Amino acid sequence: MRYTVTTSLTNGYRCGCCSRSYDSEEQCETLEEALRFVPLDLTDSLLPFNDNCEVESVTVVEDATGEEVAMASLTWPTSYGKVNLNAYSCWRGFHPDHGAFETIYRGRTRTDETKEECDLMLAVEHHQKEIRDAQKKMAEAQATLAEAQKSLAKLDRN
């Protein structure tokens, strides 16, 4: 049987305005050969990862039936603005020898955290920043109020 492996690469930018995708196809004679293109861990694979070019997805299709045999895709956080797009990467998919899998990376380092834990951490960081910003605005408003009260007190004395 023949298998078609479709690989999508990006230019390394994760924001929609700058990201560009490039697709390539490989024909493989055996399933074993095709599955080499779907690693469970990106840091040990031949696919580019976390650089100026990186893998976005890989799909293995059996040519005779058109059935998707294996796939994986890279995702990253989309909440809380562009600042957090590189907070983590999630490589998840299905491999017939291993079933469903999910691998999380911080930079190029694999972590034991789940995607949900990483999203929660980003939410907490975002809310802490909102609190700090609100506290700063409140301090500025209190200083402005104090100045206004001083000016009013001077006017009352005159």
C-alpha positions, 0 to 999 in steps of 0.5 A, spaced: 500 500 500 502 507 498 501 512 503 501 520 502 504 524 508 502 531 507 506 536 512 504 543 513 510 548 515 510 555 517 515 561 517 515 561 525 510 567 526 504 565 530 500 571 529 495 571 524 498 577 520 505 574 519 504 567 519 505 563 512 504 556 511 507 551 506 505 544 504 509 539 502 507 531 500 511 525 500 509 518 497 511 512 502 511 505 500 510 502 507 506 505 513 512 504 517 516 509 513 510 514 513 509 514 520 516 516 521 513 523 519 509 523 525 513 523 531 510 523 538 516 528 541 518 534 536 525 535 540 527 528 537 524 529 530 527 531 524 521 536 523 523 543 524 520 546 531 520 552 535 525 556 530 524 561 523 520 555 520 516 550 524 512 544 523 504 546 523 501 539 522 502 532 519 497 527 516 498 520 513 493 518 508 492 511 506 492 512 498 487 506 496 482 508 501 483 515 503 483 513 510 487 518 515 491 513 518 495 518 523 496 525 524 499 531 529 498 538 529 502 544 533 497 549 537 499 554 541 495 559 546 491 564 542 488 567 549 491 574 552 494 577 546 500 576 542 505 576 548 503 569 550 503 566 543 510 563 545 508 561 552 507 554 550 506 549 544 502 543 544 503 537 539 497 533 539 495 527 534 493 520 533 499 515 532 496 508 530 502 504 535 501 509 540 493 512 540 492 519 542 498 523 544 499 530 547 506 533 548 507 540 551 513 544 550 515 551 553 520 553 548 524 547 546 523 543 553 518 538 554 514 539 560 509 534 564 504 540 564 497 539 560 495 544 555 489 546 560 494 547 566 498 552 561 492 555 559 490 556 567 497 559 568 496 564 562 489 566 565 492 567 572 498 571 569 493 575 565 489 577 571 495 578 576 497 583 570 490 586 570 490 587 578 497 590 577 494 595 572 488 597 576 492 598 582 497 603 578 491 607 576 487 607 582 494 610 585 494 615 580 487 617 581 488 617 588 494 622 587 490 626 583 484 627 588 489 629 593 492 634 589 485 637 587 483 637 595 489 641 596 487 646 591 480 646 593 483 647 600 487 653 598 481 656 594 477 655 601 482 659 605 482 665 600 
